[in-house]
Amino acid sequence: MMRTARSGLAVLLVAGGLVLPRSAVAGAIDSRQSEVRVAFSMSGVEAEGRITRYSGEIDFDPLAVREAQAEIRLQTGSFSSGDPDTDAKMREPQWLDSRQHPRAIFESAQLQQIGDDAYEALGTLSLKGIEQPMKLLFRYSERGGAQVFDGEGRLSRAAYGIGEEPWDTVLGDEIVIRFHIVVPKP
């Protein structure tokens, strides 16, 4: 649900998020045309997975950026690395704890233009019952009657208690959430 008084992506070593703008009517994310990827370092090598189930509303008008808001909901149990054993492990309490915390939610709080079609969104990512500030950088475009948001956000694995000891020596702390979000215009 969008909050009008407060706006406020998210994702992670398995969740992350997004943020975005406000127009006359908030638009729902088209998950068939969109994609959310999660990148992290494992033994010094970049690894990547994706979040396959997510939803959200984005209200964005490039002429009224300060009015923009977004809420993105990621299903933590939908992390996919391509390996079923790894994916099952990611749902466990030490990792994403998908049973107790089935969703990661990003809510935008502030948005500003930082260049031609380039924006910065500040908000809050709630993951595993922990809320932390998150910044998203993205580019905005319009294609085929839809709003398109391409960008990324970064979060700390340790701040959310994802993969604690003994994984600290194997996994890097930074998780990068990359997104391509399509919102059909009403």
N, C-alpha and C positions, 0 to 999 in steps of 0.2 A: 504494500500500500504506500502511496505517495503521501508524504506529510507536507501540508502547505506551510505551516509555521516554521518548519525546520526541514532542511534538505540534508541529505547527508551521505565502493567496490572494493569491488572487493574480490580478492581471491588469495590464494595461498599456495603453499607447497602443494597446495591443492585448493586454493581458493583465491580469489582475487576479485576484482571488480571493476567497476566503471563509474563514471559520473557523467552527467551531461545536462543539457540545456532545456529551457522552457519556452514553449510557444503558446498558441491559444489552447491547445489540448495536448495532454501528455500522450506519447505514443508508446505502444508495447514493442518490446524487442522481438524481432523475427528470428527465432533461434535456428530456423532452417538455413538462413543466409548468413548467420553470424558465427563467430568462433571465439573461444576463450582458451588460451594456452598458458601453461605454467612452466617456467624454466628455472632450473636450479643447478648448482654445481655438486657433482658427486665424484669424490676422489680427484678433484681438479678438472674434471671434464663436464661440459654442459650437458644436462639431460633435460628432456622435455616431456610433458604430458598435456592432457587437455581436460577441461571440464565439459562434460557432454550434456548436462541438464542445468538450465538456468532460465531465469525470467526477469522481467523488470519493466519499469516505465521510465521514459526519459522525456523531459519537457524542455526543449531547447529552441531558442530563436536567436540566430546570430546578431539580430538587431537589438536584442534585449538580454545580453549575456548574464547580467547580474541577477536576472529573474530565473535563470535556469535551475533545474533540479533533477535529480535522478535517484532511483532506488533500484539496485541490482541484487538479485537473490541467486546464489549459487548452491546447488545441491552437492554437499561435500562427498557423498557416497558415489558421485558420478565421475570422480577422478579416473582417468584412463591413461595408463602408460603403455598399453599394448601387451602387457604381461598380466594375466589374471591373478597370479600369486601376489605380485607387487600391489595390484589394485586392491585385493582383499586386505593386505597388510595396512594399506593407507587408511582404511576405514576403522582400524583399531584405536583404542583410547590414547595410546602413545603418539599417534599420528593425528588424524583428523577427528577422531571420536565421532564418527558419523551417526551412531545410534543415539548418543546424548545430544549431539549438536548437528542435526541434519542439514542446516543451512549456514552459509556465510552471507552476510548482508553488508553491502556498501551503501551508504547514504551520503549524498553530496551536501556540502554546507556552503561552499563559496566557489565561484567560477570566475575566471578572468581570461581575457584574450592576451596572449603573449607574443603574437606574430600573425602574419597572414595565414588565416585558417588554422592557427595553432592556439591551443588553450591549455590552461592548468586548472584542474579541479581539486579542491581540498574537501575532504570528508572524513568519515569514520568507517572503518571496517570492523565488523563484529564477527569473530571466528572463535569457536570453542568457548563461547561465553566471555571472551575477552574483547574489549573495545580499544582500538588504537587509531590514531590519526593516520590518514593515507593521502598521498598526493598522486594524481593521475595526470599524465601529459598526453595530449591527443591532438589529432588533426581532424577537422570537420569538412565534409563535402556533401554534395547532393548528387545522387545518381539514380536515374530511372524512377523518379517519383519517391525516393526514399532519402532519409538522412543517414549518413555513414560516419562512424566514429572509429578511427584507427589510432591505437596508442598503447601505453603501458603504465603500470604502477609497480612499485617495489615495496616489499615488506620484509620484516625480520622473522625468520622461522622461530628463533628463541623467544621473541616477544609473545608468541602465541602458544608456546610449549609444544611445538611440533617436532617429533623425532628427537627426544632428549638423549642423554647419555645412553649408550656409547656412540651414538651417531654423530656427535659433535665433531669428532675427528675425521669423519668421512664426508659429511654434508656441509656445504657452505651455508652461512646464515641467511644470505640474501635470496629471496624468491622474487622472480620477475613475472608479473602477470601481463601478457600481451593480448590485446583484443581487437577484433574487427566486428563492430556492432552495426546492424542494419535496423532502422526503425522506419517502417512505411509511413508516409505522410497521410494524415487523415483525409 
